[in-house]
Amino acid sequence: MHGILQDVRFSLRQLNKNLGFACTAVFVMAMGIAASTAIFAFVDAALIKPLPYVNSARLVDVTESVPMIPRANLSYADYIDWKKQNQVFSSFDAYTGAGYILSSANGTEPVPAARVTSGFFRTLGVKPLLGRDFYQGEDSPGAAAVVILPYSTWQNRFSGRADVVGQTVTLDDTAFTVIGVLPRDFQFAPRGNAQFWTALQPKGYCETHRSCHNMYGVARLRDGVSLQTALANMQSIAKQLEQQYPDSNRGQGAIVTPLPEVITRDIRPILLILLGGAGLLFVIACVNVSSLLLVRSEGRMREIAVRGALGASSVRMVRQFVTESLVLVAASSLAGLIATYQLMHILLGLVSKDAMSQLPFLQGLSLNIRVLGFAMCLAGLAAVLFSLAPMARMQMSKLQAALSDSGRSVSGRAWRRLGSNLVVVELAVAMVLLVGAGLLSKSLYRLLHLDLGFEPDGLATLRIAVPEARYGKYPQTIVFERELVRQVSALPGVRSVAVAGQLPVSFNGNTNWIRFTDRPYSGEHNEVNNRDVGSEYFSTIHAKLLRGRYFNDSEDKSKAGVAVINQALAQKYFPGEDPIGKKYGDTELSPDSLREIIGIVEDVHESTLDTATWPTTYIPFNQSTDTDFSLIVRTSRDEKALLPTLVTIIRKIDPNIATSETVTMNQNISNSQTAYMHRSSAWLVGGFAAMALLLSVVGLYGIIAYSVSQRTREIGVRMALGAQRSSVYQLILKEAVWLTAGGIVLGILCSLGAGTLMGSLLFGVRSWDVATLLAVAALLGVSALLASYIPARRAAKVEPMVALRYE
C-alpha cells in the first residue's frame, strides 16, 4: 500500500510538472467519455431499462396485418373473437386514442385521452395509486361513465387532492366519475399524452362494424408459451375469421410483437446510430491521448533507462505506468461524469414537449447504476490502453540503446511509424463520422424540401372541436362552418379559407375500401385514404387541378355524392383511362356510398414526410361533416400573427368550441416527429463529426510536428547542401499527404459499411452518395494539409548552422 501511495504521489507530481499535457489529455478523454455516456443514458432509458410493468417481457402487441399496413389497426369485432378463441394469452385487452372536450370553470378545451377495455391495466400489471381499477363490465355499452387519471393530470388539474376519487369531470358534455389515479411512474408510450383514461364502451359506427379498424391490442403470454406459438395461434384464428367473414376480413392476418419492440421501434435505429457515433468519438479521444502518452514516453526514455540501470525491475516500472494511467483516467472520468450530467440535461431539454409525450421513458433519465457501469467500462478500457502505450515503448531490452543518441534516433523512427498508424485510424474514424453527418444532413434537407404538392408558405392552421351534443346533427355543423369561413374571410390580408378533416403531411389513415361500379369485383380490398375537405380546400393550399373540377359549396347531402381523386389513385386504378365520370362505392355498392369522380388533383403529400403518398379520395366536407376538423387560412401577412385572431373569432361565435394545435403549416411540417427525429440525429452526429475532425487534425499536426523535431538535423544538412525551402515543404507535406490519403481511403471503405447500417434513417439519399463522399474527403484533406502546413513552414525556416549545432 505504501508503494502504491508513493506511485500515486509521483504520478501527481509528473502531471503537475507537465500541466499542459495533463489538461489536454483530461479534456480530450472527458469529452469522449461524456459524449458516449450521455448517449448511452438515452439508450438505457429507451432500450435497456425494463418497462414499468410486471414481468414486461411477457407483454406483446397484437394487431392485424394487411399488405399495405404491416401493423394495422384492429377492429373491435375481431378483437372480441380473438379474445374468446385464443389459447395463448392469459389476458388480452385493447386500447385506442380519443379526444374529448373538457368543460371546466375556465371554459372548454380539447384534451387527448385514451379508451381502454376494462382489464387493460391488469394486463400491464399496473395498480392505481389511489382508488380502484376498472371493474369487469365497465367497458360494456350503457355502463356508467368512469375515468382514471394519470398522475400528471391529478397534479395539474386537481392539485393532487386526496379526495379526487368520486369527483366528476365533464368530457363531451358527459359527467365522468373519477375512480382512480395512476402511479407517478406509469407510462404507456403509444398513448403517452393521454390526460384521461376512460373505459372503451363500443359506440358509433366504427366499433359496431367489423370492417372498421380503430384500436390496438396488448396481451400477456401464458407461462411457457413462446412468441412464435402465439403468432401461429393468432394467424390461425385470423384465417378462420377470413373464411367466416370473407367481405370484411379478406387478406387480413395477425401480427404478435414484443411490446418493448413496438414502443421503441421509431427511436431504436436513431439511438443506435448516435451511440455508434459517440463510440467512434471515444475511439478518437483514446487514440489522441495514446499519442500524447507516446510522445511523453519518448521524452522519458533516458529517465526510465537510468532507473533500469540502477536496478529498477520491469514489474516496478510497469506498476508506475499503470498508476499514472489510472490517475489520468480517474481525473478524466470525474470530469467526464460531471460533463455527462450536464450534457444529458441539455439533450433532454432539446426534446420538444410533443416529442416527449411519445417518449415518456426518457422522463426518468438519470445517472443510474447501468450508466455509471458503462462509464466505468470506458474508463477501464482507456486505462488499459494508456498503460500499454508507454509500456510498448519501454522494453527493457532497449534501455541500453536509449542511453545513446543512436538509440533515440531509432526509437524516434519507430514511434513515428506507430504514431502514423494511429493518425491514419483517427482520420478514418473522422471520415466515417463526417460522412454519416453529411448523409443525415442531406437526408434532412431532402425531407424538408420534399415536393408536397401544395404551397405551405402563408398558411395558418388550427384544430377545432365542436361539442357533439350541440353540433352532432348535420345542419348545425354546416351552419357553423359557413359562418366561421365568412368571418375569417373578412379579415385583412386573408386570401382564402377552407376546412379539412385532416391536415396535409399528417398520416396515412382514415382509409376506406372502395369498389368501382364499371368493373368486376372479386372481394379484394382496394384500400385508399379518405379525406373530408371544404370546397375551397384545394385553392387555399394551392394544389394543382389536373383534370375536371373542384367541389362547390352547394354540394351537400341533398346532392349526389361526388369525389376528387389524386394522381396516385388514377394511375393505380385507371391506367390509360379517364377516371372523370366514373363511379365507386363501398364493397357492397350501397346507394349512400356511391360517388362520381369529378376531378383529379396532383398528389398532395397527406402522410408523414418519409412515407409514400397513397391513393386518396377527397369528398366534400358538406357531404360528410365531422365535429373535429382543421381550419386552414391563406394570408398575405404574417400567418403566425393571425393565429390568436382566429381563436378569438371562434370563441365569439361559440365560447364552448375548443381549439388546439394553433400553428402555421411550416411549423407543423418542421416540428413533425419525422422531421424532429431526422434533425436531432443530423445535429448530434454532426457535432460528433466536428469534434472528431478537430481531434484528428490536431493528431495529424502532432505527428508531423514531432516528425519535424526528430528530423531537424537531417533538414539542416539538406539545406546546408543546397536544398531549397520548397523541397523542405515538399518533404514534410509529402508525409502528411500519405497519412491523409491512407486515412481517407480507409475511411471511405468504412463509411460505405456505416452508410448501409444507417440506411433506415436516410431519405432520398443513397448510403454511397458520391457527392457526400467527395465533399467529406475534400474537407478532411484540406483541413489535414492546413494543419500540416504549420510544422512544414517551421521546418522550412530552419537555419542550417543552428540545426547542426542542435545536438
C-alpha positions, 0 to 999 in steps of 0.5 A: 500500500505504501508503494502504491501511495508513493506511485500515486504521489509521483504520478501527481507530481509528473502531471503537475510538472507537465500541466499542459499535457495533463489538461489536454489529455483530461479534456480530450478523454472527458469529452469522449467519455461524456459524449458516449455516456450521455448517449448511452443514458438515452439508450438505457432509458429507451432500450435497456431499462425494463418497462414499468410493468410486471414481468414486461417481457411477457407483454406483446402487441397484437394487431392485424396485418394487411399488405399495405399496413404491416401493423394495422389497426384492429377492429373491435369485432375481431378483437372480441373473437380473438379474445374468446378463441385464443389459447395463448394469452392469459389476458388480452385487452385493447386500447385506442386514442380519443379526444374529448372536450373538457368543460371546466370553470375556465371554459372548454378545451380539447384534451387527448385521452385514451379508451381502454377495455376494462382489464387493460391495466391488469394486463400491464400489471399496473395498480392505481395509486389511489382508488380502484381499477376498472371493474369487469363490465365497465367497458360494456355499452350503457355502463356508467361513465368512469375515468382514471387519471394519470398522475400528471393530470391529478397534479395539474388539474386537481392539485393532487387532492386526496379526495379526487376519487368520486369527483366528476369531470365533464368530457363531451358534455358527459359527467365522468366519475373519477375512480382512480389515479395512476402511479407517478411512474406509469407510462404507456408510450403509444398513448403517452399524452393521454390526460384521461383514461376512460373505459372503451364502451363500443359506440358509433359506427366504427366499433359496431362494424367489423370492417372498421379498424380503430384500436390496438391490442396488448396481451400477456403470454401464458407461462411457457408459451413462446412468441412464435406459438402465439403468432401461429395461434393468432394467424390461425384464428385470423384465417378462420375469421377470413373464411367466416367473414370473407367481405370484411376480413379478406387478406387480413392476418395477425401480427404478435410483437414484443411490446418493448419492440413496438414502443421503441421501434421509431427511436431504436435505429436513431439511438443506435446510430448516435451511440455508434457515433459517440463510440467512434468519438471515444475511439478518437479521444483514446487514440489522441491521448495514446499519442500524447502518452507516446510522445511523453514516453519518448521524452522519458526514455533516458529517465526510465533507462537510468532507473533500469540501470540502477536496478529498477525491475520491469514489474516496478516500472510497469506498476508506475505506468499503470498508476499514472494511467489510472490517475489520468483516467480517474481525473478524466472520468470525474470530469467526464461524469460531471460533463455527462450530467450536464450534457444529458440535461441539455439533450433532454431539454432539446426534446420538444414537449410533443416529442416527449409525450411519445417518449415518456421513458426518457422522463426518468433519465438519470445517472443510474447504476447501468450508466455509471457501469458503462462509464466505468467500462470506458474508463477501464478500457482507456486505462488499459490502453494508456498503460500499454502505450508507454509500456510498448515503448519501454522494453527493457531490452532497449534501455541500453540503446536509449542511453545513446543518441543512436538509440533515440534516433531509432526509437524516434523512427519507430514511434513515428511509424506507430504514431502514423498508424494511429493518425491514419485510424483517427482520420478514418474514424473522422471520415466515417463520422463526417460522412454519416453527418453529411448523409443525415444532413442531406437526408434532412434537407431532402425531407424538408424540401420534399415536393408536397404538392401544395404551397405551405408558405402563408398558411395558418392552421388550427384544430377545432372541436365542436361539442357533439351534443350541440353540433352532432346533427348535420345542419348545425355543423354546416351552419357553423362552418359557413359562418366561421369561413365568412368571418375569417374571410373578412379579415385583412390580408386573408386570401382564402379559407377552407376546412379539412378533416385532416391536415396535409403531411399528417398520416396515412389513415382514415382509409376506406375500401372502395369498389368501382361500379364499371368493373368486376369485383372479386372481394379484394380490398382496394384500400385508399385514404379518405379525406373530408375537405371544404370546397375551397380546400384545394385553392387555399393550399394551392394544389394543382387541378389536373383534370375536371373540377373542384367541389362547390359549396352547394354540394351537400347531402341533398346532392349526389355524392361526388369525389376528387381523386389524386394522381396516385389513385388514377394511375393505380386504378385507371391506367390509360383511362379517364377516371372523370365520370366514373363511379365507386362505392363501398364493397357492397355498392350501397346507394349512400356510398356511391360517388362520381369522380369529378376531378383529379388533383396532383398528389398532395403529400397527406402522410408523414414526410418519409412515407409514400403518398397513397391513393386518396379520395377527397369528398366534400366536407358538406357531404360528410361533416365531422365535429373535429376538423382543421381550419386552414387560412391563406394570408398575405401577412404574417400567418403566425400573427393571425393565429390568436385572431382566429381563436378569438373569432371562434370563441365569439361565435361559440365560447364552448368550441375548443381549439388546439394545435394553433400553428402555421403549416411550416411549423407543423411540417418542421416540428413533425416527429419525422422531421424532429427525429431526422434533425436531432440525429443530423445535429448530434452526429454532426457535432460528433463529426466536428469534434472528431475532425478537430481531434484528428487534425490536431493528431495529424499536426502532432505527428508531423510536428514531432516528425519535424523535431526528430528530423531537424538535423537531417533538414539542416544538412539538406539545406546546408547542401543546397536544398531549397525551402520548397523541397523542405515543404515538399518533404514534410507535406509529402508525409502528411499527404500519405497519412491523409490519403491512407486515412481517407481511403480507409475511411471511405471503405468504412463509411460505405459499411456505416452508410448501409447500417444507417440506411433506415434513417436516410431519405432520398439519399443513397448510403454511397452518395458520391457527392457526400463522399467527395465533399467529406474527403475534400474537407478532411484533406484540406483541413489535414494539409492546413494543419500540416502546413504549420510544422512544414513552414517551421521546418522550412525556416530552419537555419542550417548552422543552428540545426547542426549545432542542435545536438 
